[in-house]
């Protein structure tokens, strides 16, 4: 599964870079959304294409853990991920492994489910992945916001 995710993230990065400096390709951008998956005590919230392994960002947690594992690609020269919701920012550093598909690194880092940036995301559905050249805006559509709230309710300690 991790290998499929790496392939998907590699494709996502390729298409993101190949698109306009500030926007994803229109057809691709219209096909991505926030997707919630719950299996037993584990929940995953992925920003990507429904029913595929192509995801730009994955948040996962165990029921009641109070922490969220954030996963995604980062540049090889900067193994840090910054998420922003409004003025709230969350800087993530963690275990990064080489991603042979993107030439970058795949980062996994833990954050508190109560972090102000994540809590604002849970309330508003607005989240950006801050990147050096252009931010990836991952704004949830109205139907997705309920899934985001359910995800964070699942994670809360």
Secondary structure, DSSP 8 states (H G I E B T S, - for coil): -HHHHHHHHHHHHHHHHHS-TTS--HHHHHHEEEEEEEETTEEEEEEEETTSS-EEEEEEEETT-SEEEEEEEE-TT--EEEEEETTEEEEEE-EEEE-TTTSSEEEEEEEETT-HHHHHHHHH---EEE-SS--EE----HHHHHHHHHHHHHH--
